[in-house]
Amino acid sequence: MGGSTGHSNTAATADSSLTNGSKLLEILNVRVVGSGEKVVVLSHGFGTDQSAWNRIVPFLQRDHRIVLYDLVCAGSVNPDHFDFRRYTTLDAYADDLCLILESLRIDRCFFVGHSVSAMIGILAAIRRPDLFIKLVLIGGSPRFLNDRDYHGGFDHGDAERVFMAMEANYEAWVRGFAPLAVGADVPAAVREFSRTLFNMRPDISLFVSRSVFSTDLRGVLGLVRVPCCIVQTARDVSVPLAVATYLKAHLGGRTIVEILNTEGHLPHLSAPALLAPVIRRALSR
Amino acid sequence: MPTPVSTARLCLAADSCSALDAAVAVAHRRSHTQSTTLHVVFALISSSSSSPSPSLLRDALSRARSAAYSPRLQFKALDLCFSVALDRLPSSSGAAAAVEGDEPPISNSLMAAIKRSQANQRRHPDTFHLYQQQQSAGSTSPTFAGVKVELQQLVIAILDDPIVSRVFGEAGFRSCDIKLAVLRPPPPILRFPRAARCPPLFLCNFSTAEGFGFHFPAHLTADGGEENCRRIAEVLTRKTGTARNPMLVGVGAAEAEGDFCRIVERQNWTGLPLQIRGVKFVSVERELGDGDKEVICARMLELRRYANEPGVVLSIGDLNRMVEGSEGVASCFVSELTKILELQPASFWLMGWSATYETYLKFLSRYPLVDKEWNLQLLPITSHRTVTGLQTKPPSLMDSFVPFGGLFPQAYESVGTLNNPYQSLPRCQHCNEQFEKEVAVISKGNDTSVEDQTKAVLPSWLQKGDVVGIKDGFDFSKVNDLQKKWNEYCQHVHRRSPIVEVKTYQALPHLGIPYISDTACFTKSTNPLIPQSQAISVPLATEPTHRDLGSNHHHKLSKSESNFHGDLCSRQSAPSDMVIPDCHTSPSSVTSVTTELALGAVNHYSLEEKSAREGLSQCSIPRKIDESSPSVSKVQFLASPLLHNSQARDSYLHSLSLPSGNTRSGISHIELRDQDLSNMHQKFDASNCKAFYRSLVEKVGRQEEALWSISEAIIESRTNSKKHQRGAIWLNILGPDRVGKKMTAMALAELIFGLREDSICIDLAYEDDNVAGQQGLKNCSTGFWGKTMIDHIAMEIGKKPLSVFLLENVDKADLLAQSSLSSAIRTGKFSDSHGREFSTNSSIFVTTARNLPGKAAAVFSEKANIYFSEERIFEVRSSQMKMSIKPFSESDGFSCSPSSKVSLISRRDSNMSNSPLPCSVSRRKRKLDFSGEIKCHDEYYTCIDRLSKKPEIVLDLNIPAEELNQHEEIDCNSESNSISENSQEWLEDFFDLMDKTVSFKQFDFDALADHAVREISRCFSDNVGMNCMLEIDVKIIEQILAATWLMRNTSELSVWIEQVLCKSLSELNEKYKLPDCTVVRFVAKQDLLMEESKLGRFLPSRIILE
């Protein structure tokens, strides 16, 4: 009933975790499309849902089995399932990811994560290095807030102002934020991003962004042993270029950086034709 | 059976409970037998401000009431209606009242409403918090039955009661309106449906919402503190012997440890498992930091004493101190600790933290195996507590946008309005700006609601769409007027200035291929004509700007436009819907307009095309439009060689009748096509093919063999249309000479569709090209954002089906494009990524590829000898040219012999060795490739072997050089390796479907270079004399080659050498009176880009002399 449905107890027995898993597959709208031996998990970022990958999927589905799912915070998931006590940190999301893969009986897969999902992928890969062949991190960042010798892109003040703007008038915030995040002049992408942002319940949206902003993966990047491919656009309001360099320097596995010659935080919406070949290339090695 | 009031109360939350009490009181006062839904509503409406809750319904009513009556009147009526309704209810006798006690029991209908709302609320996502509350309550009172109904839900359920809604109806309210108003909270900001059901659950709201007895746990502020403690505890409770001593790693690790310490010290065990409740937390961090061995040993002894207690968690704090501190102390500590851990594993825990994993690794490398001995469990800590509070000051909207403040209005506004391909504007740019300014003034003056403020910040296309749409008070008629004003103004004043986003569409040949060439002049038309006016191109969005439009159209257009403007909410978005193919408006509406126009128009326009061939980059062709009588002449095709003289060529007149302005879907045009097909096709035969070929060669100037195949293919595809099902012609050009391919496409466009601009060039490989980009072909690299390749192609096809589509690098097409192209060539329909289909039947497609994959070696066997490769010429920049003189010196390394008067130097080399390379011009006959044709420039062959051995630096132009260095591992490989293996099959299939595949030959740059050098040296010796030397920068030669590549024949180069170079040389000679043995340097100034001259992009009209 209600809020606790999505909750999976880590100490649960294998049996109950199976039922939990199938329940989770339903809750998070897990879909598997395409054919091929390689399994690719596409995980969307904050403010979008799995539909964000619609323009990427056609490029991959001939040769890959693609797992699509929604993060529990996405607008397309029944907000009942968002347990405010459970999803306080991104670890819970990483749990979900691992549970999904387990329930689908996927032993090894590629993981493509955007923004928040890049963080989730990193956490999951620390926990279960055996599950992942490679991480493709699009617009990922270990930490959004600036620190003494780290430039994450946001000051504390910035972040607080963003939260305040979200509270004060979510709609207005979305209208301001969406074009800014998309960056490039692509009205269709802005429309799409605004739509999915609006779909999120504002309180969940705020809650998740708070937990994202309080996340700091910098200390644990070295624990990632899986090879990574960092995809970054040339100009991204949320993630400065220096972050990609930081990730490359600190991630524990073999890591390459791909800079897309476009703008914005959501290249899969704004420049799918540019992004898709990069993903394909990353998946081919 | 009525329900006792007390039972009903159990189901209700506090506010609904008070509402129920009021209702029961009303019923009691009126001595009714039961309390019904009517009572509840009556109580809610009539009750004064004694209780806060009833205002909910009254608020809703005041918003839901019809505007036709005054509020007072309507509420009065409502009051009256309910009193009457209540009066009709059966009242109990006094005796009965006494028997049943004070409270009239709840009627079945009211109870049903309560049940309904209960169920509703249980299902409702926004009321999740109630279940939390209920769960916690559930443990204390297991008898608790159901959900506590909130007033809002109760009211909604009651409104569903037919009795109630009838009474509301009598008073002039519709209960669905009221329901909506109840659901929608008073400030109508939130439009999205889910949140609209109840006010958004912002965290700041929770403090005020505590009224209903709900406490949010502290961790709801999304700080991970408590979560971290939970995870630490989870590790601590593991079985002994397993890894149960947490080692926190992460930037937030120190904080997490602090949190845990605080919990333990405060004995705040609520969140922690039973096993570890009561543990002690001991930190030796400070002692370790001090580095006093004695103290530490003492502490360790002390620790052993703790063993009797429920347990000890020993914190060693920051690992950094262990790593950086004195080694002796640390290793002593480690060994002591290892002993303790061996002795008392059950009640002794260890924890530590490290901000980075690297530190932990260092620690491990210093004390190997310690992680096993200590049973350490690495625990990544990835979340911080939230740093600052959140309700610091009242949020103001403008403030909240400060970080974004000045950022996007300008940037997006300009981009949005001008570059947005979906918008078409009837005004010229200047007028449009003025118009927008005035609109802004109006909208600001209107009122200053929140929406308006947002609007000022928002990009214009957002403003005009949704924000304006949801605002009620905006005066649309004013905007309308303004728009009219500026349109008219623009029409009067700026008629000649280019109109934003106007495309001229020219349409003709569903009738087979009527081509226009020097040798052919034809008139034809069997169907009504359309005036070729710019206004037609965007039939709905444009004011009729053309004088010659018949009044009929005028009427049509303005009518449609006024309809258009009537719906002003969509004023900006609607045209875009119409113009772009991915619209939701049905395309048939557009088509119908154009078709009507086509049928109504009887004007005949003959176009006089002048100077069509003057200059490669000339885009606009002056047209004279004469009014003439309706033409009904049958198609005449005059392939008369008599017209083939230069005068006629320059100003030949072709009367074109344009069947329709249909630019979008193929509908009307297919209709027309059917009538006319029969008239046309028999006119083509072999002799026409020759004529066509001749004009094609004239316009391209090379690749004769391939052009002949192309002409054949085109003529054949038209003459044998019976067997040829599809309407489109598909040609494939393989091999090198990219510019030649483009020129061919343009020539085809000019010959078949009448204008060079009817060729649309799309590169499927996302390459940025320099040379070929801007020579009259549309450069498509801009406006490409956010669209996939096929959407882009589809849009172009939709916009302008009567064109030659040059699809370059088809071998690099992505998967989507591959499947779309395949289906297009098979079915005649090109589908975009949304599945919409565009008819390709009247288009010509020219695809190009370097060569068939796998056959590369054969085609380029001779590549090794080539010095000036096509790729190299492609990267040429158009710089200014400069001549300077310097005295000859022996150190330059070559002798002043007459045989090597002219030398080529390469800038790149000169930096290193500064040795000019003699270029021996040797006569050598070259075997001609095919018989019968004479190549004028192939007689000489230059040996520049030494040059060709120099390594070339290949730079990816898309990535700045610094970035290449910064991220060494950026892959520069193109995706060819991953894509080619699966596209090869496709390519072969695809090419098999083509009408014709031809191969272009290498453009012989080396021979041309030789020719150019020879010409220059002749010019040099004529003007300067035999005893001077000329050093030519290789860049100059490259530039000349690039220029010549774009030319139809090399005579234009000779003209340039004659007119510019020779003149400059003689000027130089006059100026300096060049003595013997002077070296004239002829170099390209790389930093100075030349502007386009009349000879094209690469040949400057004058040379700088120094």
Interface residues (C-beta under 8 A of the other chain):
Chain A: M1 G2 G3 S4 T10 R55 P58 F59 R62 D63 N78 P79 D80 F84 R85 T88 T89 L90 D91 M119 L123 I126 R143 D147 H156 D158 E160 R161 V162 F163 M164 A165 E167 A168 N169 Y170 E171 A172 W173 R175 G176 F177 P179 L180 A184 D185 V186 P187 A188 A189 V190 F198 N199 R201 P202 D203 L206 F207 V208 R210 S211 F213 S214 T215 D216 L217 R218 G219 V220 L221 G222 L223 A244 T245 K248 G252 T255 I256 V257 E258 I259 N261 T262 L269 S270 A271 P272 A273 L274 A276 P277 V278 R280 R281 S284
Chain B: P125 D126 F128 Y131 Q132 Q135 I189 L190 R191 F192 R194 A195 P200 L201 F202 L203 C204 F216 P217 H219 L220 T221 A222 D223 G224 E226 E227 N228 R231 E234 V249 G250 V251 G252 A253 S354 A355 T356 Y357 E358 L361 L378 P380 I381 T382 S383 H384 R385 T386 V387 T388 L390 T392 P395 S396 L397 D399 S400 F401 V402 P403 F404 L407 F408 Y412 V415 G416 N419 N420 Y422 V450 T454 V457 L458 P459 W461 L462 V467 Y766 W785 G786 K787 T788 M789 D814 L815 L816 S833 N958 I959 E963 Q966 H967 E969 I970 D971 E975 N977 S978 I979 N982
